[in-house]
Amino acid sequence: MTQPPPPPPNQPPDPQGGFGAPTPQQPDPGYGYPQQPPAQPDPGYGYPQQQPPTQPDQGYGYPQQPPYGYPTAPQQPQQPPQYGGYQQPHQPVQPPYGYPTQPQQAYGHQQPVAAPGGKKLSAQLQIVIAAVVAVVLIVGVGIWYANSGGGDDEAKGSGGTSQGSATGGDTGGKGLGGGGKEKPSADTKAKMVFQVGQPKVSDVTDVSGSWITDKAFVKPGVNSVVGYDVDKGGVLWTLPLTGQVCGASRHITKDNKAPILFEATKRVAPRYYQPCTEVGLVDLNTGKLLWSTSVTGGTAGDQKARFSEVTLSGTTVAAGGTDGGAAFDLANGNPRWKPQANDQNCYDMGYGGGEGLVAVRKCGAYDSPKVLIQNLNPTTGAPLSQFQMPAGAKYASVISTKPLVVAADVGETAGDGSGISDFFSIDEKTGKLKAKITADADQYAARCRATEVESCSQALVGNGRLYVPTEEHEGSTGEYGDETNEIIAFDLTTGRTVPEKADAGDKYTYVPLRMDGGNLIAYKAPPYDQGGRIVSVDGGTMKETLLLENPVDKTVHNAESSFSLNGAELLYQDGRFFISETLISKPRENASPNDIKEYLIVSFSVGH
C-alpha cells in the first residue's frame, strides 16, 4: 500500500492487450505505454447512427478470427475433447490447496462381500447391502454428472448445498439464488435502439470502461467521456479531457460517480504516447469532472507516478501500477497514501474494489517475485490479513473481495492465454486459504489479464460459490455449427463442484456478466441465424429465466455479432442491453463499402 515497485524495464507492453502473463523479458504492461499514433476524431463522432449495416463481410481489427455466431469451415476430425467429460468422465476434483489427499476406490467397482468365516449372507442382509451399494452408485454417478456436463435437463435440479459432502451438499440449492432486481417484461422481444460508430484513430486506442445510469450510457471516447441517452442514443453530455482515458473503475458510487485514469496531455507525433498519470472522479449524471489529481513517489521519484488501473471501495479511490499504489479520498481527491521507496522492492501492482479493498503486492526480484494478497483497511491502507501466493505465481487477479477469491496462472501452466490455472478461495479476515480450485484450461472459459488485478471476465462469485462457464463444445445434435456450453459452480469452502449446472442449449454459448442478488445475469451468444439473449440464472437451482431476446433480422444480427466476445464490454440493466468496444484500431486503407461496419456501441431494449 505505501511502498513502491522496483524500477520496471523501459519496454512497451503487448500492444494487443491480450490475456495471460507477458514473456519474462517484458515488464507489467499497463495503460499508457507507447503504441502507435491515434488521430483526432472525425467531426461527427459521438452521435448515433440510425441504420445498421446491410452487407456482411470480413471485418477489420480482429485478423484471423470471424465474429462470434458465424459458422466456421468444417475441420478435420480431432481427438475427443478433454474438458468437462464430454466423451469421457471428468478427472476427480483435487482437494483444497495444502490439504492431504485421501486414497479412494473408484465407484462402480465393488468387491464381493462375504460374511465372516465364509458363511453366506442372509437374504435380508443381502437386500440391505444391495441398497447401500445402490445409494453409493447414485452418489457416484451424481459426482460424474456434475463434473462431466452430461445428462439431460431433468438432472439439473438434483441435490446441492454449499456445506455438505464432496459434491457440495444435498439441499437442491435451497436458500441459494433468487433476490435479484432484474425481472422479465411482459414482452421479452427486444429492438435495436441505437448504434454509435467507431471514431477514427491512427492506431490502437484503448476505450475500456462503460457504465449505466437511469438516463445515460457512459463510455470513454477520444480524449473524452460521453454520456448517451439510454432510450434514444443522443449525446446528453461530453466531458473533454486533457488526454486519453487509460483506466476506468468497474465500481461506481450509489449516486453514480466513477473513478477514471487519463493522460495529462494529448498524444502527438512521433510517439503518440503519454504517461497515464491523472486520477479523476466523474459524475455520470452531469458529465462533470469533480476532481483530478496526481502524485509523485515510488520508482517515479519526483516525477508523476504512472498507473495502469483504478478501482473504488467505500470512500476510497485506489490506483495501482508498476510505479506503486496510491489511494485518494472520494470526496475531494486528497491522497490517503502514495508510493514510497523500500528495501524489499515491494509495490502494490493494483487493487480489487467493491465491498472490500484488496491489494496484490509484489516483492523481490522480477523473475522470481513473492506475490501477496492483502486485505486492507481502505482508509489507512493497513493490512488486515495477508495470504502469500504459491511459488510460480508472478501475478494475481482479484475476482471478488468479499468473499475473497483470486485467480493466477501458477508456473505459467495454463497454456491458453487465459491467465488462469487456479482459483484461490481465501478467508479475508485471517488470510488463510479455504480452497484451491484447479481450472483446466481446456475445460473452463473464464479469463483474466494476468498483469491487471481487476480485469477478470466470465467468473462470478455469489452464494458461497464460484461460477464459471465451460469452453464451447459440440452440442447434442452434432450438426454443423452446433456448439454450446454450460455454467458450473464450485463451493468456495470445499473447492468442489456442486451438482447443479446451467445448460446454454444447442447453438448458444453462455457468457456470465454479473451477479444480481443470488442470481446470475448471463448473455447467450447466438448462432448465425438467431438473436442473442439475456437470461437470469438462479444461483441455487441454475434454472434460467429469459429477460431479453434480440431480433433475428440479419442487419441487426450483423451489428450484434461485429464484436469479439473477448474484446467487448456487455452490460445489462433494467431491460436495456449494451455492447461496447474496449479497443479500436485504425481503419483499413483498402476498406470496402461491403465490409462489416464496426461500432463503438450497440444498444437493445425491451419494455421502454
C-alpha positions as CSV (number, residue, x, y, z in Angstrom):
1,M,0.0,0.0,0.0
2,T,2.6,2.6,1.0
3,Q,5.6,1.1,-0.7
4,P,6.7,1.3,-4.4
5,P,7.8,-1.2,-7.1
6,P,11.2,-2.0,-8.4
7,P,12.2,0.1,-11.5
8,P,10.4,-1.5,-14.5
9,P,12.3,-2.2,-17.7
10,N,11.8,0.6,-20.2
11,Q,9.8,-1.5,-22.7
12,P,6.3,-1.2,-24.0
13,P,3.6,-3.8,-23.3
14,D,2.0,-6.3,-25.7
15,P,0.1,-3.9,-28.0
16,Q,-2.8,-6.4,-28.2
17,G,-3.7,-6.0,-24.6
18,G,-4.2,-9.8,-24.5
19,F,-4.9,-12.1,-21.7
20,G,-2.2,-14.0,-19.8
21,A,1.2,-13.1,-18.4
22,P,3.8,-11.4,-20.6
23,T,7.1,-13.0,-21.5
24,P,9.8,-12.8,-18.9
25,Q,11.6,-10.0,-20.8
26,Q,8.5,-7.7,-20.6
27,P,7.5,-5.5,-17.6
28,D,3.9,-5.3,-16.3
29,P,2.1,-3.8,-19.2
30,G,-0.4,-1.1,-18.4
31,Y,-2.4,1.7,-20.0
32,G,-0.3,4.5,-21.4
33,Y,2.7,2.7,-22.8
34,P,3.7,3.7,-26.3
35,Q,1.8,2.2,-29.2
36,Q,1.0,4.0,-32.4
37,P,-0.5,7.4,-33.1
38,P,-4.2,7.8,-32.6
39,A,-5.7,10.6,-34.7
40,Q,-8.3,13.2,-33.8
41,P,-11.9,12.0,-34.1
42,D,-13.8,12.9,-37.2
43,P,-16.3,15.8,-36.6
44,G,-19.3,13.5,-36.5
45,Y,-18.0,11.2,-33.8
46,G,-20.2,10.6,-30.8
47,Y,-23.6,10.9,-32.5
48,P,-25.7,7.9,-33.0
49,Q,-26.3,6.4,-36.4
50,Q,-29.7,5.3,-37.5
51,Q,-29.1,2.4,-39.8
52,P,-27.3,-0.8,-39.1
53,P,-25.1,-2.4,-41.8
54,T,-26.7,-4.4,-44.5
55,Q,-23.8,-6.2,-46.2
56,P,-21.9,-8.7,-44.1
57,D,-18.3,-9.2,-45.0
58,Q,-14.9,-9.7,-43.3
59,G,-14.4,-7.0,-40.6
60,Y,-11.1,-5.4,-39.7
61,G,-9.4,-5.2,-36.4
62,Y,-9.5,-8.9,-35.4
63,P,-7.5,-10.7,-38.0
64,Q,-7.9,-14.4,-38.5
65,Q,-11.0,-14.6,-36.2
66,P,-14.5,-14.3,-37.5
67,P,-17.2,-12.6,-35.4
68,Y,-18.9,-14.9,-32.9
69,G,-22.0,-16.6,-34.1
70,Y,-20.9,-17.3,-37.6
71,P,-20.2,-20.8,-38.6
72,T,-16.6,-21.7,-39.5
73,A,-15.4,-24.1,-42.1
74,P,-15.6,-27.8,-41.1
75,Q,-12.4,-29.0,-39.6
76,Q,-10.6,-32.3,-39.7
77,P,-11.6,-34.9,-37.2
78,Q,-10.0,-34.4,-33.9
79,Q,-9.5,-36.4,-30.7
80,P,-12.4,-36.4,-28.3
81,P,-12.3,-33.2,-26.2
82,Q,-10.8,-33.5,-22.8
83,Y,-12.8,-30.9,-20.9
84,G,-15.8,-31.5,-18.7
85,G,-16.1,-35.2,-19.5
86,Y,-17.7,-34.8,-22.9
87,Q,-16.8,-38.1,-24.4
88,Q,-15.2,-39.2,-21.1
89,P,-15.7,-38.7,-17.3
90,H,-14.0,-35.7,-15.7
91,Q,-11.0,-36.4,-13.6
92,P,-11.6,-36.4,-9.8
93,V,-11.6,-32.9,-8.3
94,Q,-8.4,-32.0,-6.5
95,P,-8.6,-31.4,-2.7
96,P,-8.1,-27.8,-1.5
97,Y,-4.6,-26.5,-1.7
98,G,-2.4,-27.6,1.2
99,Y,-4.7,-30.4,2.3
100,P,-3.6,-34.1,2.2
101,T,-5.2,-36.3,-0.4
102,Q,-7.0,-39.5,0.6
103,P,-6.9,-42.7,-1.4
104,Q,-10.2,-43.6,-2.8
105,Q,-11.6,-46.5,-4.7
106,A,-13.4,-45.8,-8.0
107,Y,-17.1,-46.1,-7.8
108,G,-18.7,-48.9,-9.7
109,H,-16.0,-51.4,-9.0
110,Q,-17.3,-53.2,-5.9
111,Q,-15.5,-56.1,-4.4
112,P,-17.6,-59.2,-3.5
113,V,-19.0,-59.1,0.1
114,A,-18.7,-62.2,2.2
115,A,-19.8,-63.0,5.7
116,P,-17.2,-63.6,8.4
117,G,-16.0,-67.2,8.4
118,G,-17.0,-67.6,4.7
119,K,-20.7,-68.1,5.5
120,K,-23.3,-67.0,3.0
121,L,-25.2,-63.8,3.8
122,S,-28.9,-64.0,4.7
123,A,-31.4,-62.8,2.0
124,Q,-32.4,-59.9,4.2
125,L,-28.8,-58.7,4.8
126,Q,-28.1,-59.0,1.1
127,I,-31.0,-56.7,0.4
128,V,-29.7,-54.1,2.9
129,I,-26.2,-54.3,1.3
130,A,-27.6,-54.0,-2.2
131,A,-29.5,-50.9,-1.2
132,V,-26.3,-49.3,0.3
133,V,-24.4,-50.1,-2.9
134,A,-27.2,-48.6,-5.0
135,V,-27.0,-45.4,-2.9
136,V,-23.2,-45.3,-3.4
137,L,-23.6,-45.7,-7.1
138,I,-26.2,-43.0,-7.3
139,V,-24.0,-40.6,-5.5
140,G,-21.0,-41.6,-7.7
141,V,-23.0,-41.0,-10.8
142,G,-24.1,-37.6,-9.5
143,I,-20.5,-36.6,-9.0
144,W,-19.6,-37.7,-12.5
145,Y,-22.6,-35.9,-13.9
146,A,-21.7,-32.6,-12.2
147,N,-18.1,-32.8,-13.5
148,S,-18.9,-34.1,-16.9
149,G,-21.6,-31.8,-18.1
150,G,-23.5,-34.8,-19.4
151,G,-27.1,-35.8,-18.7
152,D,-30.4,-34.3,-19.5
153,D,-32.3,-31.3,-18.2
154,E,-34.1,-33.4,-15.5
155,A,-30.8,-33.8,-13.6
156,K,-30.1,-30.0,-13.2
157,G,-32.1,-29.7,-10.0
158,S,-30.6,-32.7,-8.2
159,G,-29.1,-32.1,-4.7
160,G,-26.7,-29.4,-3.6
161,T,-25.7,-27.2,-0.7
162,S,-22.5,-25.3,-0.1
163,Q,-21.7,-27.1,3.2
164,G,-22.1,-30.8,2.6
165,S,-20.2,-33.7,1.1
166,A,-17.8,-33.9,-1.8
167,T,-20.4,-32.7,-4.2
168,G,-21.3,-29.7,-2.2
169,G,-24.2,-31.0,-0.2
170,D,-27.7,-32.2,-0.6
171,T,-30.4,-29.5,-0.4
172,G,-31.1,-28.8,-4.1
173,G,-29.9,-25.2,-3.8
174,K,-32.4,-24.4,-1.0
175,G,-31.7,-21.0,0.4
176,L,-29.5,-20.0,-2.5
177,G,-30.3,-17.9,-5.5
178,G,-33.2,-15.5,-6.0
179,G,-33.5,-12.0,-4.7
180,G,-32.5,-10.4,-8.0
181,K,-33.8,-7.0,-9.2
182,E,-34.0,-7.9,-12.8
183,K,-37.4,-9.3,-13.8
184,P,-38.8,-10.2,-17.2
185,S,-41.1,-7.8,-19.0
186,A,-44.4,-8.9,-20.4
187,D,-42.8,-9.0,-23.8
188,T,-39.1,-10.1,-23.9
189,K,-38.7,-9.3,-27.6
190,A,-36.0,-6.6,-27.9
191,K,-35.4,-4.0,-30.5
192,M,-32.2,-2.3,-31.5
193,V,-32.3,1.3,-30.1
194,F,-29.2,2.9,-31.4
195,Q,-25.7,2.4,-32.7
196,V,-22.5,4.6,-32.4
197,G,-19.8,4.1,-35.0
198,Q,-16.1,3.9,-34.0
199,P,-14.2,7.1,-34.1
200,K,-11.2,7.3,-36.5
201,V,-7.9,6.8,-34.8
202,S,-4.3,6.4,-36.2
203,D,-3.7,3.2,-34.3
204,V,-4.9,1.0,-31.4
205,T,-6.6,3.1,-28.8
206,D,-8.0,1.8,-25.5
207,V,-11.6,2.9,-24.8
208,S,-12.2,0.5,-21.9
209,G,-14.9,1.4,-19.4
210,S,-18.7,1.7,-19.5
211,W,-21.4,2.5,-17.1
212,I,-25.3,2.7,-17.0
213,T,-27.4,5.2,-15.1
214,D,-31.2,5.7,-15.2
215,K,-30.7,8.2,-18.0
216,A,-27.3,7.6,-19.6
217,F,-25.0,5.0,-21.0
218,V,-21.5,6.4,-20.4
219,K,-18.4,5.5,-22.5
220,P,-14.9,6.9,-23.0
221,G,-14.3,8.3,-26.4
222,V,-11.2,10.0,-27.8
223,N,-9.8,12.4,-25.2
224,S,-13.3,12.5,-23.6
225,V,-16.0,10.7,-21.8
226,V,-19.5,10.8,-23.4
227,G,-23.0,10.2,-22.0
228,Y,-25.6,8.9,-24.4
229,D,-29.4,8.9,-23.8
230,V,-30.3,5.3,-22.9
231,D,-33.5,5.3,-24.9
232,K,-32.7,7.5,-27.9
233,G,-28.9,7.4,-28.2
234,G,-28.5,11.1,-28.5
235,V,-25.5,12.7,-26.7
236,L,-26.5,14.1,-23.3
237,W,-23.1,15.4,-22.4
238,T,-19.5,15.3,-23.4
239,L,-16.6,15.7,-20.9
240,P,-13.4,16.9,-22.6
241,L,-10.2,15.7,-21.0
242,T,-6.6,16.7,-21.3
243,G,-5.7,13.3,-22.8
244,Q,-6.9,9.8,-23.4
245,V,-8.7,7.8,-20.8
246,C,-6.3,5.0,-19.7
247,G,-8.2,3.3,-16.9
248,A,-11.8,3.0,-15.6
249,S,-13.2,1.6,-12.4
250,R,-15.7,-1.3,-12.6
251,H,-17.3,0.0,-9.4
252,I,-19.3,3.3,-9.0
253,T,-21.0,5.0,-6.1
254,K,-24.7,4.7,-5.4
255,D,-25.1,8.3,-6.7
256,N,-23.3,7.4,-10.0
257,K,-19.7,8.7,-9.6
258,A,-17.0,6.8,-11.3
259,P,-13.1,7.0,-10.9
260,I,-11.0,7.1,-14.1
261,L,-7.4,7.5,-15.1
262,F,-6.4,9.7,-18.0
263,E,-3.3,11.2,-19.7
264,A,-2.1,14.7,-18.8
265,T,-1.7,15.8,-22.4
266,K,-2.9,14.7,-25.8
267,R,-0.8,12.2,-27.9
268,V,1.3,13.8,-30.5
269,A,3.8,12.6,-33.2
270,P,6.1,10.9,-33.4
271,R,5.5,8.6,-30.4
272,Y,1.8,9.2,-29.9
273,Y,2.2,8.2,-26.2
274,Q,1.7,10.0,-22.9
275,P,2.1,8.5,-19.4
276,C,-1.1,7.5,-17.6
277,T,-0.8,9.8,-14.5
278,E,-4.0,11.6,-13.8
279,V,-6.7,10.3,-11.4
280,G,-10.2,11.8,-11.5
281,L,-13.8,11.3,-10.5
282,V,-16.6,11.7,-13.0
283,D,-20.2,12.5,-12.1
284,L,-22.1,10.2,-14.6
285,N,-25.3,12.1,-14.1
286,T,-24.0,15.5,-15.1
287,G,-20.7,14.8,-17.0
288,K,-18.7,16.9,-14.7
289,L,-15.1,16.1,-13.6
290,L,-15.5,16.6,-9.8
291,W,-11.7,16.5,-9.1
292,S,-8.5,15.3,-10.7
293,T,-5.0,14.9,-9.2
294,S,-1.7,13.1,-9.5
295,V,1.1,12.0,-7.0
296,T,4.8,11.5,-7.1
297,G,6.9,8.9,-5.4
298,G,8.0,5.3,-5.6
299,T,10.2,4.5,-8.6
300,A,8.8,7.6,-10.3
301,G,10.8,9.7,-7.8
302,D,10.0,13.4,-8.3
303,Q,8.0,12.6,-11.5
304,K,4.3,11.8,-11.6
305,A,3.6,8.2,-10.7
306,R,2.1,6.2,-13.6
307,F,-0.9,3.9,-13.0
308,S,-2.5,1.2,-15.1
309,E,-5.8,0.6,-13.3
310,V,-8.2,2.2,-10.8
311,T,-10.9,1.0,-8.5
312,L,-13.3,2.1,-5.8
313,S,-14.1,0.7,-2.3
314,G,-16.3,2.7,0.0
315,T,-14.9,6.3,0.1
316,T,-11.5,5.3,-1.2
317,V,-10.3,5.5,-4.8
318,A,-7.3,3.3,-5.3
319,A,-4.9,3.2,-8.3
320,G,-2.0,0.8,-8.9
321,G,0.8,0.2,-11.4
322,T,4.5,-0.5,-11.7
323,D,5.4,2.8,-10.0
324,G,3.4,1.7,-6.9
325,G,0.0,2.1,-5.5
326,A,-1.9,5.2,-4.2
327,A,-5.3,6.0,-2.7
328,F,-7.4,9.1,-2.6
329,D,-10.4,10.4,-0.7
330,L,-13.5,10.0,-2.8
331,A,-14.9,13.4,-1.6
332,N,-12.0,15.6,-2.6
333,G,-9.2,13.6,-4.2
334,N,-6.8,14.2,-1.3
335,P,-4.2,11.4,-1.1
336,R,-4.6,8.7,1.6
337,W,-1.3,7.1,0.7
338,K,1.3,7.3,-2.0
339,P,4.0,5.1,-3.5
340,Q,7.2,5.1,-1.3
341,A,10.6,3.5,-1.7
342,N,11.6,0.5,0.3
343,D,14.4,-2.0,0.6
344,Q,12.4,-5.1,-0.4
345,N,11.4,-3.9,-3.8
346,C,7.7,-4.2,-2.8
347,Y,4.9,-2.4,-4.6
348,D,1.1,-2.6,-5.0
349,M,0.6,-3.5,-8.6
350,G,-3.2,-3.0,-8.3
351,Y,-6.3,-3.3,-6.2
352,G,-9.6,-5.1,-6.2
353,G,-12.5,-2.9,-5.0
354,G,-16.2,-3.3,-4.3
355,E,-17.2,-4.5,-0.8
356,G,-13.6,-4.6,0.3
357,L,-10.2,-3.3,-0.8
358,V,-7.6,-5.9,-1.6
359,A,-4.1,-5.2,-2.8
360,V,-2.0,-7.6,-5.0
361,R,1.5,-6.8,-3.8
362,K,4.8,-7.9,-5.4
363,C,8.1,-8.1,-3.7
364,G,11.6,-9.2,-4.6
365,A,13.2,-9.9,-8.0
366,Y,11.3,-9.5,-11.2
367,D,11.9,-13.1,-12.4
368,S,11.0,-14.7,-9.0
369,P,8.7,-12.4,-7.1
370,K,6.8,-13.0,-3.9
371,V,3.1,-12.2,-4.5
372,L,1.0,-11.2,-1.5
373,I,-2.8,-10.8,-1.3
374,Q,-3.6,-8.2,1.3
375,N,-7.0,-7.3,2.6
376,L,-6.7,-3.6,3.5
377,N,-8.3,-1.0,5.7
378,P,-9.5,1.2,2.9
379,T,-9.0,4.4,4.9
380,T,-5.4,3.9,6.1
381,G,-4.1,1.1,3.8
382,A,-3.1,-1.0,6.8
383,P,-3.2,-4.8,6.0
384,L,-6.0,-6.6,7.9
385,S,-4.8,-10.0,6.7
386,Q,-2.3,-11.4,4.2
387,F,-2.0,-14.6,2.0
388,Q,1.2,-15.5,0.2
389,M,0.6,-17.0,-3.3
390,P,2.4,-20.2,-4.0
391,A,5.8,-20.2,-5.8
392,G,5.5,-19.8,-9.5
393,A,2.7,-17.2,-9.3
394,K,4.1,-13.9,-10.7
395,Y,0.7,-12.2,-10.9
396,A,-2.7,-12.5,-9.4
397,S,-6.2,-11.1,-10.2
398,V,-8.9,-10.3,-7.7
399,I,-12.3,-11.7,-8.8
400,S,-14.1,-10.8,-5.5
401,T,-13.1,-9.0,-2.3
402,K,-15.9,-10.3,-0.1
403,P,-15.7,-13.3,-0.1
404,L,-12.1,-13.1,-1.3
405,V,-11.4,-15.0,-4.5
406,V,-8.3,-14.6,-6.6
407,A,-7.0,-16.2,-9.8
408,A,-3.5,-16.8,-11.0
409,D,-1.5,-18.7,-13.7
410,V,0.8,-20.6,-11.4
411,G,4.0,-21.5,-13.1
412,E,2.5,-20.3,-16.4
413,T,0.9,-23.7,-16.8
414,A,-2.5,-22.5,-18.2
415,G,-1.0,-22.6,-21.7
416,D,-4.1,-21.0,-23.3
417,G,-3.6,-17.3,-22.6
418,S,-6.5,-17.2,-20.2
419,G,-4.3,-16.1,-17.3
420,I,-5.8,-18.7,-15.0
421,S,-4.5,-22.1,-13.9
422,D,-6.1,-22.0,-10.4
423,F,-8.6,-20.1,-8.3
424,F,-7.9,-19.4,-4.6
425,S,-10.7,-19.0,-2.0
426,I,-9.2,-17.1,0.9
427,D,-10.6,-16.1,4.3
428,E,-10.3,-12.3,4.1
429,K,-10.3,-12.0,7.9
430,T,-7.5,-14.4,8.6
431,G,-5.7,-14.7,5.3
432,K,-5.9,-18.5,5.5
433,L,-6.6,-20.5,2.3
434,K,-10.0,-22.2,2.3
435,A,-9.8,-23.9,-1.1
436,K,-7.6,-24.1,-4.2
437,I,-9.6,-24.8,-7.4
438,T,-7.7,-26.1,-10.3
439,A,-9.1,-24.7,-13.6
440,D,-8.3,-26.9,-16.5
441,A,-7.6,-24.6,-19.4
442,D,-9.2,-27.0,-21.8
443,Q,-12.4,-27.1,-19.8
444,Y,-13.2,-23.6,-18.4
445,A,-13.6,-20.3,-20.3
446,A,-13.0,-17.6,-17.6
447,R,-10.2,-15.2,-18.4
448,C,-8.0,-12.7,-16.7
449,R,-5.4,-10.2,-17.9
450,A,-2.8,-11.6,-15.6
451,T,-0.9,-8.3,-15.3
452,E,-4.0,-6.4,-14.3
453,V,-5.5,-7.0,-10.9
454,E,-9.2,-6.3,-11.6
455,S,-9.7,-7.5,-15.2
456,C,-11.2,-10.9,-15.0
457,S,-14.3,-11.8,-17.0
458,Q,-16.7,-14.7,-17.1
459,A,-16.1,-15.6,-13.4
460,L,-18.7,-14.7,-10.8
461,V,-18.8,-15.1,-7.0
462,G,-22.0,-15.3,-5.0
463,N,-24.0,-17.7,-2.7
464,G,-20.7,-19.1,-1.4
465,R,-19.9,-20.3,-4.9
466,L,-17.6,-19.5,-7.8
467,Y,-19.5,-19.7,-11.2
468,V,-17.6,-20.2,-14.4
469,P,-18.6,-21.3,-17.9
470,T,-17.1,-24.3,-19.7
471,E,-15.4,-23.9,-23.1
472,E,-17.6,-24.4,-26.1
473,H,-18.1,-28.0,-27.3
474,E,-20.3,-29.9,-29.7
475,G,-24.0,-29.9,-28.9
476,S,-26.4,-32.8,-28.8
477,T,-27.4,-32.7,-32.4
478,G,-23.9,-32.9,-33.8
479,E,-24.9,-30.6,-36.6
480,Y,-22.5,-28.2,-38.3
481,G,-22.2,-25.0,-36.2
482,D,-23.9,-26.7,-33.2
483,E,-21.7,-25.6,-30.3
484,T,-22.8,-24.9,-26.7
485,N,-21.5,-24.7,-23.2
486,E,-22.6,-24.8,-19.5
487,I,-22.1,-22.7,-16.3
488,I,-20.9,-24.8,-13.4
489,A,-20.2,-23.8,-9.8
490,F,-17.6,-24.6,-7.2
491,D,-18.1,-24.5,-3.5
492,L,-15.8,-21.9,-2.0
493,T,-15.4,-23.8,1.2
494,T,-14.5,-27.2,-0.2
495,G,-13.3,-26.3,-3.7
496,R,-15.5,-29.0,-5.2
497,T,-18.1,-28.7,-7.9
498,V,-21.8,-28.7,-6.9
499,P,-24.4,-30.9,-8.7
500,E,-26.4,-28.1,-10.3
501,K,-25.4,-26.6,-13.6
502,A,-26.9,-24.4,-16.3
503,D,-27.0,-25.6,-19.9
504,A,-26.9,-23.0,-22.6
505,G,-28.7,-25.2,-25.1
506,D,-27.7,-26.2,-28.6
507,K,-26.0,-23.4,-30.7
508,Y,-25.9,-20.9,-27.8
509,T,-23.0,-20.0,-25.6
510,Y,-23.2,-18.7,-22.0
511,V,-21.2,-15.5,-21.1
512,P,-21.7,-14.7,-17.4
513,L,-21.9,-11.0,-16.9
514,R,-22.6,-10.2,-13.2
515,M,-24.4,-11.3,-10.1
516,D,-28.0,-9.9,-9.4
517,G,-28.7,-10.8,-5.8
518,G,-28.4,-14.6,-5.7
519,N,-28.9,-14.9,-9.5
520,L,-26.5,-14.6,-12.4
521,I,-27.1,-12.3,-15.3
522,A,-25.7,-14.0,-18.5
523,Y,-25.6,-13.3,-22.2
524,K,-26.3,-16.2,-24.5
525,A,-24.2,-15.6,-27.6
526,P,-26.3,-16.7,-30.6
527,P,-25.8,-18.8,-33.7
528,Y,-25.7,-17.1,-37.1
529,D,-29.4,-17.4,-37.6
530,Q,-30.7,-16.3,-34.2
531,G,-30.5,-13.2,-31.9
532,G,-28.6,-13.1,-28.7
533,R,-30.4,-13.4,-25.3
534,I,-30.1,-12.1,-21.8
535,V,-31.2,-14.5,-19.1
536,S,-31.3,-14.6,-15.3
537,V,-29.9,-17.9,-13.9
538,D,-31.0,-18.9,-10.4
539,G,-27.7,-19.3,-8.4
540,G,-29.1,-22.3,-6.5
541,T,-31.1,-24.4,-8.9
542,M,-29.4,-23.0,-12.0
543,K,-32.7,-22.6,-13.8
544,E,-32.8,-19.7,-16.3
545,T,-35.4,-17.1,-17.0
546,L,-35.5,-15.2,-20.3
547,L,-35.2,-11.4,-19.9
548,L,-34.4,-10.2,-23.4
549,E,-34.2,-11.7,-26.9
550,N,-32.6,-9.8,-29.7
551,P,-34.1,-9.7,-33.2
552,V,-33.3,-12.4,-35.8
553,D,-33.1,-9.7,-38.5
554,K,-29.9,-10.1,-40.5
555,T,-28.7,-6.5,-40.4
556,V,-29.3,-6.3,-36.6
557,H,-27.6,-9.6,-36.1
558,N,-24.6,-8.3,-38.1
559,A,-24.3,-5.3,-35.7
560,E,-24.6,-7.6,-32.6
561,S,-22.0,-10.1,-33.9
562,S,-19.5,-7.5,-35.0
563,F,-17.9,-7.5,-31.6
564,S,-15.4,-10.0,-30.3
565,L,-16.7,-11.7,-27.1
566,N,-13.2,-11.4,-25.6
567,G,-12.8,-7.8,-26.7
568,A,-16.1,-6.2,-25.7
569,E,-18.0,-5.0,-22.6
570,L,-21.5,-6.3,-22.1
571,L,-23.8,-4.5,-19.7
572,Y,-27.5,-5.3,-18.9
573,Q,-29.7,-3.3,-16.6
574,D,-33.5,-2.8,-16.3
575,G,-34.4,-4.2,-19.7
576,R,-31.5,-2.4,-21.5
577,F,-28.5,-4.2,-23.1
578,F,-25.4,-2.5,-24.3
579,I,-22.4,-4.0,-26.1
580,S,-19.4,-1.7,-26.4
581,E,-15.8,-1.9,-27.7
582,T,-12.7,-1.8,-25.5
583,L,-10.1,-1.4,-28.2
584,I,-10.4,0.5,-31.5
585,S,-8.0,0.4,-34.4
586,K,-7.0,2.4,-37.4
587,P,-9.4,1.7,-40.4
588,R,-8.0,-0.3,-43.2
589,E,-6.7,1.8,-46.1
590,N,-8.4,-0.5,-48.6
591,A,-11.7,-0.8,-46.7
592,S,-14.6,-1.8,-48.9
593,P,-18.2,-0.5,-48.5
594,N,-19.2,-4.1,-48.1
595,D,-17.1,-4.6,-45.0
596,I,-19.0,-5.3,-41.8
597,K,-19.3,-1.9,-40.1
598,E,-17.6,-1.7,-36.7
599,Y,-19.3,0.0,-33.8
600,L,-18.3,1.6,-30.6
601,I,-21.7,0.9,-29.1
602,V,-24.9,-1.0,-30.0
603,S,-28.0,-0.9,-27.7
604,F,-31.0,-3.1,-27.3
605,S,-34.1,-2.7,-25.2
606,V,-37.4,-4.2,-24.0
607,G,-40.3,-2.6,-22.3
608,H,-39.1,1.0,-22.9
